């Protein structure tokens, strides 16, 4: 597939346009309900699947199937990402009306990071073919580790990132609306919302390290790798508000994701020197593993309704009062001329 520059620019324009629509639709802080999240999730899925249909029509069945295989891998790994976000936002007791801004910037950061990772991965594969062995070994190890640790969950309180942030960044003890930074008594301070955003971005890096080698196992076309990633990631925010209260029901999903990573690792190893597994077979195996793990999860937890992630007994941060917010100093200090008059 020789994607011309015009096609790259068109895809990027579509992605930026979708981000702009999402930002405009949620420009005001409000609690996003299940119905709204379901509607937006459906929109993102339709757009992602529709783009794959266009690839199939324009470039043939093989590349269309490669896109769908990559999209399915990235979408399934995104669900695990959503669950990690839920734990982080719950630990920090982030008010629901402020969560969208953090997640929007998290998605934006994920797109940029994955774009850089994809460019780097494609350059490595083109220059050093043996790096595929490293990718395959990494996928097998990651899948095995995920399978062993499937019942373990992230503990934000033990996060090295959080400890470093608190050590080096002056931070207030209260949320001040959707602000990430405030100025108080002439001192610039981070709000807890900025700490949450930093943790979200760090988790994006971790998931990108897992997911980029996985998608290169099903397609070596950089355009398909990028677009499958982008369209899968764009729906993360809506997926969070749809699925965050259902974490307890996906009990076998992590095991399914582990098997998918191990499968694509084996596929990559065989692809190098032994045998190329047809994309149709690979897509069917991935879909079957994920379908069985989700169906088994829902069956094992049938009868259980939505349930919010358990919050800490005492919220680590408070919400600033209206007087505190009204008394904040401007972030940018006004310059003064030599005579001392403000400009």
C-alpha positions, 0 to 999 in steps of 0.5 A, a space after each residue: 500500500 503506497 499511501 500518498 501524502 494527500 491521503 495522510 493529510 486527509 486522514 489527519 484532517 478527519 481525526 483533527 475534525 473529530 477531536 474538534 467536534 468532541 471538544 465543542 460538544 463537551 465545552 462545558 463541564 457536566 456529568 456525562 451519563 450512560 446514554 450520552 456515552 453510549 451514543 458517542 461510543 456508537 458514533 466513534 465505532 461507526 466511523 472506525 468501522 466505516 473507515 475500514 470499509 473504505 480501505 477494503 473498497 479502495 485497496 482490496 480485501 487483504 488490506 481491509 482485513 489487516 485494518 480490521 485486525 489492527 483496529 480490533 486489537 487496539 480497541 480491545 486493549 483500549 478497554 483495559 486502558 479504560 479500566 486503569 483510568 477508572 482506578 486512577 480517577 476514582 483514587 483521586 476522587 475526581 468530580 465527574 463533571 471534570 473528568 472529560 477534560 482530563 480524558 480528552 487531553 489524555 486521548 490527545 496525548 495518546 494520539 501524539 505518543 502513538 504517532 511517534 511510536 509508530 513512526 519509530 517502529 516503522 523506521 526500525 523495522 525498515 532499517 533492522 529487520 531483526 527487530 521483529 524478533 524483539 517485538 515478538 519476544 516482547 509480545 510473548 513476555 507481555 502476554 504471559 505476564 498479563 496472564 499471570 497478573 490478571 487479578 492484580 490492579 494498579 495502585 495509584 498510591 504506590 505510583 512512582 510517577 505520583 511520588 516524583 510529581 509530588 516531590 518536584 511540583 508544588 501542588 495545592 490540596 484542592 480541585 479548582 474547577 477544571 484548572 490544572 494550574 493556579 497562582 496563589 500568593 504569587 506562587 504557581 501551583 499545580 492542582 490535583 487535576 494536573 497530577 491525574 493528567 500526568 498519570 493518565 499520560 504515563 499509562 498511555 505510554 505503557 499501553 502504547 508500548 504494548 499495543 504498537 508491536 501487537 498491531 505491527 504483527 498483523 500489518 506492516 503498513 504504517 498508514 493502516 497501523 496509524 489509522 487503526 490506532 487513531 480510530 480505536 483511541 478516539 472513542 476512549 473517552 466515551 468508552 470510559 463513561 460507558 464502561 467505568 461502572 462495569 469493570 467488575 463484570 469483565 472478569 476474563 477480559 484480561 486473560 483474553 487480551 493476554 492470549 491475543 498478545 501471545 497469539 500475535 507474538 507467535 504470528 510475528 515469529 512465524 511470519 519472519 522465516 517460517 509461514 505467513 498466517 493469512 489475515 483472515 485466519 488471524 482476524 478470526 482467531 483474535 475475534 474468537 478469543 475476545 468474543 469468548 472472553 467477553 461472553 464468559 465474563 458476562 455469563 459469570 457475572 450475570 445479574 450484576 448491575 452497574 457498580 462504581 469503582 470503590 472510592 477511598 474511605 477519605 478523599 485525598 483532595 478536597 474541592 475548593 470553595 467558591 471564595 477560594 476560586 474567586 480569589 485566585 490570582 491571574 496565571 500570567 503576571 502583568 509586566 510593570 514598567 520601570 516607573 512601577 505602573 502595570 501594563 
